[in-house]
Amino acid sequence: MAEERIGLGELDRLIRLHLPKKFQEGQESIAAPSKKAKLLPESEETVFTIPGFEVYGCGECHKSEELLDKSINRMRQSLERLAAIFPDLPPPPLKQFIIQSGADEWLRPGQFAHTTFDTIRIFPAAILVDSRVYGNATHLHESLHLTQPFLGIANELEAYGLNIRSDPKFLLLNYPYFSDTVTAFFIPEFPDMLNRFFAREVKEKSSVLGEDMTVPREVQWFLMPFEDDALGKVATVIEKLEPVLKEVSRLNRMYPLESAYLGEQTHAFSLLLDIAAAKTLPPPPLELAPAALKEGFSVLEVQFSKLDNTRLGYRIDRKREALMTLTYHLRLKDTATRLGIYFRFLKQRFIGADGEVKLVVPDEEDFKRYVEEKRRDLARMADSPKLTPIEKAGALRMLDSIPE
């Protein structure tokens, strides 16, 4: 799906010309170039717009009509791909697509793109990377976000699960979401593979200008050649993960509040995937005395019952804390042993006797407080004067869909 491939030097030059700009007063008073288009036969019209086109001098090099037409074409192709992968998914409610030259609270300089409410916001530099390097994976990723009923880590997991289907390098780049399942069930040497992937040297300075390189490190790693046999192994694993990825999507849509809560309470990015793997795949091999297994379960139970992340706003990965405790206090140095305990713990905690997933929350009162806090956050966002009318209406609709 990518446009003509591009070299690192040329990509650096183009990104340098399209870095996020500081907000300029008077921008909002100038009419932004816009165009409406129906992207799918069953979808509503989408408004494509380029705010600040004149203020930031975009018209010196570009014709707004051409940029809008290219964006319409990219999004149409992305939605068609999404429909082909998820034929039962309703069309995403994309009512607005904003090519945003200036950074603000809704699209910060470090982001590529952001889905708000019925809206995708994206930087011009991100469009360059996505169309010339990633095969429009970001457009596809954000399109899936539009279909998700709530917020949270599980949404990112599901969206990255969509991206890895098109290129195994996305799994390596986003390894926190996938590595433990891949290591435990398919490729024991996967941590070594990751080390080799990220050990490749990236350029910190532009070879032409001598200034800091504008191409992000992850984009450089994606562009570099990597071991064909390793990528082939990962691609094979992704095919085998298809039932697990489908289960992640099912859980995230059937239990959106619980999925979001558990993601924040444990701060384990891969939790929903790991639970789906524990349900779907045969347990990984484990040679361990029953007493040691019971002690390992106890360590995991303690960590998975802590509420510091939701009550105090910490960001402690409870899975990592538990696995470190197994390593240093129980002296379980072997990765396979620790992961074998972990996935059996998940099966005991989250999989019922009937084989179905039960997303158990450790404290019902904490869960209720979490949902109320998210409702308040949504209400504050809906009141923001920086949201467009389309986004405000979408925020209010999501707020109405969340039970008090």
Salt bridges, closest charged atoms under 4 A:
GLU3 OE2 - ARG74 NE 3.31
GLU3 OE1 - ARG132 NE 3.74
GLU10 OE2 - ARG13 NH2 2.77
ASP12 OD1 - ARG16 NH2 3.00
GLU65 OE2 - LYS35 NZ 3.11
ASP69 OD1 - LYS35 NZ 2.51
ASP104 OD2 - ARG121 NH1 3.80
ASP118 OD2 - LYS95 NZ 3.79
ASP118 OD1 - ARG397 NH2 2.78
ASP130 OD2 - HIS139 ND1 2.56
GLU156 OE1 - HIS141 NE2 3.08
GLU156 OE2 - HIS145 NE2 2.97
GLU158 OE2 - ARG253 NH2 2.97
ASP167 OD2 - LYS169 NZ 3.39
ASP180 OD2 - LYS319 NZ 2.58
ASP180 OD2 - ARG320 NH2 2.63
GLU189 OE2 - LYS233 NZ 3.22
GLU204 OE2 - ARG217 NH1 2.94
GLU211 OE1 - ARG16 NH1 2.94
ASP212 OD1 - LYS205 NZ 2.71
GLU227 OE2 - ARG196 NE 2.71
GLU242 OE2 - ARG165 NH2 2.95
GLU247 OE2 - ARG250 NH2 2.80
GLU247 OE2 - LYS279 NZ 3.14
GLU264 OE1 - LYS374 NZ 3.38
ASP274 OD2 - LYS319 NZ 3.02
GLU301 OE2 - ARG349 NH1 2.93
ASP308 OD1 - ARG318 NH2 3.53
GLU356 OE1 - ARG250 NH2 3.69
GLU356 OE1 - LYS279 NZ 3.60
ASP363 OD2 - ARG311 NH2 3.50
GLU365 OE2 - LYS368 NZ 3.73
ASP366 OD1 - ARG311 NE 3.22
ASP366 OD1 - ARG369 NH2 3.72
ASP377 OD1 - ARG380 NH2 2.15
GLU391 OE1 - ARG121 NH2 2.77
GLU404 OE2 - ARG375 NH2 3.59
